[in-house]
Amino acid sequence: MKQGPLIDEAKQLAGKAHEGQFRKYSGMPYIIHPVEVATIVQTVEGHTDEMIAAALLHDVVEDTEYSIEAIAEAVSPEVAELVRGLTEVSQPQDGNRAIRKAKDRDFLAQQSAEVQTIKYADIISNTQDIRANDPKFAKVYIEEMKLLLQVMDKGDAKLREKAKEIVYADA
């Protein structure tokens, strides 16, 4: 993976934040997922160090005690804003899963090309993992990703097509 002070800071924070966490389906250390997402983002023409750093940190606010403000302070305000765009806005009290995912989908549809590009990489990583390790949940997840990809059209076109290929592939 690409190196640089910003990416190194993000990698350190992601490692610290996700320490002791494991992927639900595979049992692998959780940090493998954000590193994979960042590696996919790095393949995109025109990617920035901020995008790679945000990819490394994309689940930190949802899955740990860290805040957007902590990311802004520890890494950079630009990276924190990208992470904000990747962080689910729905809350458990908003309703059932379908209602919450619709709210998150509406939010992601409004995000920048950079945020959507990172989300495409996240979809690629998650879909492959979930399909391989939890075929029952994969059916639900894949339908949600199909709806999400219908409204997210600002990001890198090649990565969006790759995400669509994976989501629409036969299980």
C-alpha positions in Angstrom: 0.0 0.0 0.0 1.1 3.6 -0.7 2.9 5.3 2.1 3.1 8.9 3.2 2.6 10.8 6.5 -1.2 11.1 6.1 -1.7 7.5 5.2 0.7 6.3 7.9 -1.3 8.4 10.5 -4.6 7.0 9.3 -3.2 3.4 9.3 -2.0 3.8 12.9 -5.3 5.2 14.1 -7.3 2.5 12.3 -5.1 -0.2 13.8 -5.5 1.3 17.3 -9.2 1.8 16.9 -10.0 -1.7 15.5 -7.5 -3.5 17.9 -9.2 -6.7 19.2 -12.0 -6.5 16.6 -12.6 -9.4 14.2 -14.7 -9.8 11.0 -18.1 -11.2 11.9 -18.1 -13.8 9.2 -14.5 -14.9 8.7 -13.0 -14.2 12.2 -10.1 -12.5 10.6 -8.7 -9.4 12.3 -10.9 -6.5 11.4 -8.1 -4.2 10.2 -7.8 -6.5 7.1 -11.1 -5.0 5.8 -10.1 -1.3 5.9 -6.7 -2.1 4.4 -8.4 -4.0 1.6 -10.7 -1.1 0.9 -7.8 1.4 0.9 -5.9 -0.9 -1.5 -8.8 -1.0 -3.9 -9.1 2.8 -3.7 -5.4 3.1 -4.5 -6.1 1.4 -7.9 -8.4 4.3 -9.0 -6.8 6.8 -11.3 -6.8 10.2 -9.6 -7.1 8.8 -6.0 -5.6 11.1 -3.3 -3.8 10.4 -0.1 -6.9 11.7 1.7 -9.1 9.1 0.0 -6.8 6.3 1.0 -6.6 7.6 4.6 -10.4 7.8 4.7 -10.7 4.3 3.3 -8.5 3.1 6.2 -10.8 4.9 8.7 -14.2 4.4 7.0 -15.6 2.2 9.8 -13.9 3.8 12.8 -16.8 6.2 13.8 -19.5 3.5 13.4 -17.6 0.7 15.1 -15.4 2.3 17.8 -15.4 5.1 20.3 -13.6 7.5 18.0 -15.4 10.6 16.6 -15.2 12.6 13.5 -13.5 15.3 15.6 -10.9 12.9 16.8 -10.1 11.9 13.2 -9.8 15.6 12.2 -7.4 16.2 15.1 -5.3 13.0 14.7 -5.2 12.8 10.9 -6.8 15.8 9.1 -10.0 17.8 8.7 -10.3 16.7 5.0 -10.0 13.0 5.9 -12.5 13.5 8.7 -15.0 15.0 6.2 -14.7 12.0 3.9 -15.2 9.7 6.8 -18.3 11.7 7.8 -19.7 11.0 4.3 -19.1 7.3 4.8 -20.6 7.0 8.2 -24.2 5.8 8.5 -26.6 8.5 9.6 -29.4 6.2 10.6 -29.9 5.3 14.3 -31.6 2.1 15.7 -34.6 4.2 16.8 -35.2 5.3 13.2 -37.0 2.0 12.5 -36.4 -1.4 11.0 -33.4 -2.3 8.8 -35.1 -1.4 5.6 -36.0 2.1 6.9 -32.5 2.7 8.3 -30.8 1.5 5.0 -33.1 3.8 3.0 -32.0 6.8 5.1 -28.3 5.8 4.7 -28.8 5.3 1.0 -30.4 8.8 0.6 -27.4 10.3 2.5 -24.8 8.4 0.4 -26.5 9.5 -2.8 -25.7 13.1 -1.9 -22.0 12.5 -1.2 -19.0 13.5 -3.3 -17.4 11.5 -6.0 -14.5 10.8 -3.6 -16.8 9.4 -0.9 -18.8 7.3 -3.4 -15.5 5.9 -4.8 -14.5 4.7 -1.3 -17.9 3.3 -0.8 -17.7 1.3 -4.0 -14.4 -0.2 -2.7 -16.2 -1.0 0.6 -19.1 -2.7 -1.3 -16.6 -4.8 -3.3 -14.8 -6.0 -0.1 -17.9 -6.6 2.0 -19.8 -8.4 -0.8 -17.0 -10.8 -1.4 -16.6 -11.5 2.3 -20.3 -11.9 3.1 -21.1 -14.0 0.0 -18.3 -16.4 1.0 -19.1 -16.6 4.7 -22.8 -16.0 5.2 -24.9 -17.0 2.1 -28.2 -16.4 4.0 -27.4 -12.8 5.0 -25.7 -12.2 1.6 -29.2 -12.3 -0.1 -30.3 -9.4 2.1 -27.1 -7.5 1.8 -26.8 -7.9 -2.0 -30.3 -6.5 -2.5 -29.4 -3.5 -0.3 -26.2 -2.9 -2.4 -28.2 -3.1 -5.7 -30.4 -0.3 -4.4 -27.4 1.7 -3.2 -25.5 1.4 -6.5 -28.6 2.7 -8.3 -28.3 6.0 -6.5 -24.5 6.3 -6.2 -23.3 7.4 -9.6 -20.7 10.2 -8.9 -17.7 8.0 -8.0 -15.1 6.4 -10.3 -16.9 4.7 -13.2 -14.6 1.7 -13.4 -14.8 0.9 -9.7 -18.6 1.4 -9.8 -18.8 -1.2 -12.7 -16.6 -3.6 -10.7 -18.9 -3.2 -7.7 -21.9 -3.8 -9.9 -20.3 -6.9 -11.4 -19.6 -8.4 -8.0 -23.1 -7.5 -6.6 -24.9 -8.8 -9.6 -22.8 -12.0 -10.0 -24.5 -15.3 -9.3 -23.8 -16.4 -5.8 
